[in-house]
Amino acid sequence: MPHIFRKEKGQIVIQGEVHLTDVDGNKIPHGEKFTLCGCMKSKKLPFCDGSHKLD
């Protein structure tokens, strides 16, 4: 069962087995634990690249 939680700056941390797809249904590869962007400033969307730390 996946574990999903939101961090203070809006990042969404996901750990466990999940299937991540884009709007066209294409699978987006990821590791066992990954973080989705919550601030929309990432240059690696949908993943967090730490851009929120620049604020």
C-alpha positions as CSV (number, residue, x, y, z in Angstrom):
1,M,0.0,0.0,0.0
2,P,1.5,3.4,-0.9
3,H,2.2,6.1,1.7
4,I,1.4,9.6,0.5
5,F,1.9,12.8,2.4
6,R,2.3,16.5,1.8
7,K,5.2,18.6,3.1
8,E,5.2,22.2,4.4
9,K,6.1,23.8,1.0
10,G,3.5,21.8,-0.9
11,Q,5.6,18.9,-2.2
12,I,3.8,15.5,-2.3
13,V,5.9,12.6,-1.2
14,I,4.9,9.2,-2.5
15,Q,6.4,5.9,-1.3
16,G,5.3,2.5,-2.4
17,E,3.8,0.9,-5.5
18,V,1.8,3.4,-7.6
19,H,1.2,3.9,-11.3
20,L,1.8,7.5,-12.4
21,T,0.5,8.5,-15.9
22,D,0.3,11.7,-17.9
23,V,-2.9,13.2,-19.3
24,D,-2.6,10.9,-22.3
25,G,-2.3,7.7,-20.2
26,N,1.4,7.3,-20.8
27,K,3.3,5.8,-17.8
28,I,5.8,8.2,-16.1
29,P,8.7,6.2,-14.8
30,H,9.7,6.8,-11.1
31,G,11.5,5.1,-8.2
32,E,10.1,3.5,-5.1
33,K,10.0,6.9,-3.4
34,F,9.6,10.2,-5.2
35,T,8.3,13.7,-4.7
36,L,5.8,15.5,-6.9
37,C,6.0,19.3,-7.2
38,G,3.5,21.4,-5.3
39,C,4.7,24.9,-6.2
40,M,4.7,24.5,-10.0
41,K,8.2,26.0,-10.2
42,S,10.0,22.8,-11.0
43,K,11.8,22.4,-14.3
44,K,11.3,18.6,-14.0
45,L,7.5,18.5,-13.6
46,P,5.7,16.6,-12.3
47,F,8.6,15.9,-10.0
48,C,10.0,18.3,-7.4
49,D,13.5,19.6,-8.2
50,G,13.8,21.8,-5.1
51,S,12.9,25.1,-6.9
52,H,10.7,26.0,-4.0
53,K,13.8,26.5,-1.9
54,L,14.7,29.6,-3.9
55,D,11.8,31.5,-2.4
